[in-house]
Amino acid sequence: MALVILAKAYVRPGDLDWEPLAVISDASVLGVVALAHADGYTELLHLAIDTTRQGQGIGLAAVSLVLAHVAASRPGCQEVRLTVHPDNTRAQRLYRSVGFSPNGAMRENEPIWTLTLQRR
């Protein structure tokens, strides 16, 4: 997954500004995630947590930190979008817990979920 994220950061599909990120704790890489920035929104893509570390709250912490990062570094960003497989109830529960919800649109047979960023 990390190689896919790095390749997309270089190739820039969709002419988006791709940002690869690693989820790190105590000098160990626990996961990866990609952000693809466009005017007014950011897509959260390819979130993957090491299978041996799943179920420990790392995904929730990673998503929360990513959202804070986007809010702080992209002042023009109004919403964050992602897709989630309809059968992936664990991921759906995670995304719903931080405020994402399906917006009714689909991409490649997966519902698009959005979260409006709250500005202070």
C-alpha positions as CSV (number, residue, x, y, z in Angstrom):
1,M,0.0,0.0,0.0
2,A,2.8,2.4,0.8
3,L,4.2,2.1,-2.7
4,V,0.9,2.8,-4.2
5,I,0.6,6.0,-2.1
6,L,4.1,7.1,-3.0
7,A,3.5,6.5,-6.7
8,K,0.3,8.5,-6.7
9,A,2.1,11.4,-4.9
10,Y,4.6,11.4,-7.8
11,V,2.1,10.8,-10.7
12,R,-0.7,13.0,-9.2
13,P,-3.7,11.3,-10.7
14,G,-6.7,13.5,-11.2
15,D,-4.3,16.5,-11.1
16,L,-4.7,16.6,-7.3
17,D,-2.1,17.5,-4.8
18,W,-1.2,14.2,-3.2
19,E,0.2,14.0,0.3
20,P,1.5,10.6,1.6
21,L,1.5,10.2,5.4
22,A,2.8,7.5,7.7
23,V,1.2,6.6,11.1
24,I,4.1,6.4,13.4
25,S,4.4,5.6,17.1
26,D,7.7,5.0,19.0
27,A,9.7,5.1,15.8
28,S,7.5,2.2,14.3
29,V,5.4,2.7,11.2
30,L,1.9,1.4,12.2
31,G,0.1,2.5,9.0
32,V,-0.2,4.7,6.0
33,V,-2.7,7.1,4.5
34,A,-2.9,9.4,1.5
35,L,-4.5,12.7,1.2
36,A,-5.5,14.1,-2.2
37,H,-6.2,17.9,-2.1
38,A,-8.4,19.8,-4.5
39,D,-9.9,23.3,-4.4
40,G,-12.3,23.2,-1.4
41,Y,-12.0,19.6,-0.4
42,T,-9.6,16.8,0.5
43,E,-9.9,13.1,-0.1
44,L,-8.7,10.7,2.5
45,L,-7.5,7.6,0.6
46,H,-5.8,4.3,1.3
47,L,-5.9,4.2,5.1
48,A,-4.2,1.0,6.1
49,I,-3.2,0.0,9.7
50,D,-0.8,-2.9,10.3
51,T,-3.0,-6.0,10.8
52,T,-1.2,-6.9,14.0
53,R,-2.1,-3.4,15.5
54,Q,-5.7,-3.2,14.4
55,G,-8.4,-3.0,17.1
56,Q,-6.2,-0.8,19.3
57,G,-7.6,2.6,18.4
58,I,-4.8,3.5,16.0
59,G,-7.2,4.0,13.1
60,L,-9.3,6.4,15.1
61,A,-6.2,8.3,16.3
62,A,-4.9,8.4,12.8
63,V,-8.1,9.7,11.3
64,S,-8.5,12.3,14.0
65,L,-4.9,13.5,13.5
66,V,-5.4,13.6,9.7
67,L,-8.5,15.8,10.1
68,A,-6.7,18.2,12.4
69,H,-3.8,18.3,10.0
70,V,-6.1,19.1,7.0
71,A,-7.9,21.8,9.0
72,A,-4.6,23.5,10.1
73,S,-2.8,23.2,6.8
74,R,-5.5,23.7,4.2
75,P,-7.5,26.8,5.2
76,G,-9.6,26.6,1.9
77,C,-10.7,23.1,2.6
78,Q,-14.3,22.9,3.4
79,E,-14.8,19.1,3.5
80,V,-13.1,15.8,3.6
81,R,-14.3,12.9,1.5
82,L,-13.7,9.2,1.4
83,T,-15.2,6.0,0.1
84,V,-15.8,2.9,2.1
85,H,-16.8,-0.6,0.9
86,P,-20.4,-1.3,1.8
87,D,-19.5,-4.5,3.6
88,N,-16.7,-2.9,5.7
89,T,-18.8,-2.2,8.8
90,R,-15.7,-1.7,11.0
91,A,-14.5,1.2,8.8
92,Q,-18.0,2.6,8.6
93,R,-18.2,2.6,12.4
94,L,-14.8,4.4,12.7
95,Y,-15.7,7.1,10.1
96,R,-19.1,7.7,11.6
97,S,-17.6,8.1,15.0
98,V,-15.6,11.1,13.9
99,G,-18.4,12.7,12.0
100,F,-18.4,11.3,8.4
101,S,-21.7,10.3,6.8
102,P,-22.7,9.0,3.4
103,N,-23.7,11.8,1.0
104,G,-25.7,9.7,-1.4
105,A,-23.2,9.6,-4.2
106,M,-21.2,6.6,-5.3
107,R,-17.8,6.0,-6.9
108,E,-16.8,2.6,-8.3
109,N,-19.6,0.9,-6.4
110,E,-18.7,2.4,-3.0
111,P,-20.6,5.2,-1.2
112,I,-18.9,8.5,-0.8
113,W,-18.8,9.8,2.8
114,T,-18.2,13.4,3.7
115,L,-17.3,15.4,6.8
116,T,-17.7,19.2,6.8
117,L,-14.7,20.8,8.6
118,Q,-15.6,23.0,11.5
119,R,-13.6,26.2,11.5
120,R,-12.9,28.1,14.6
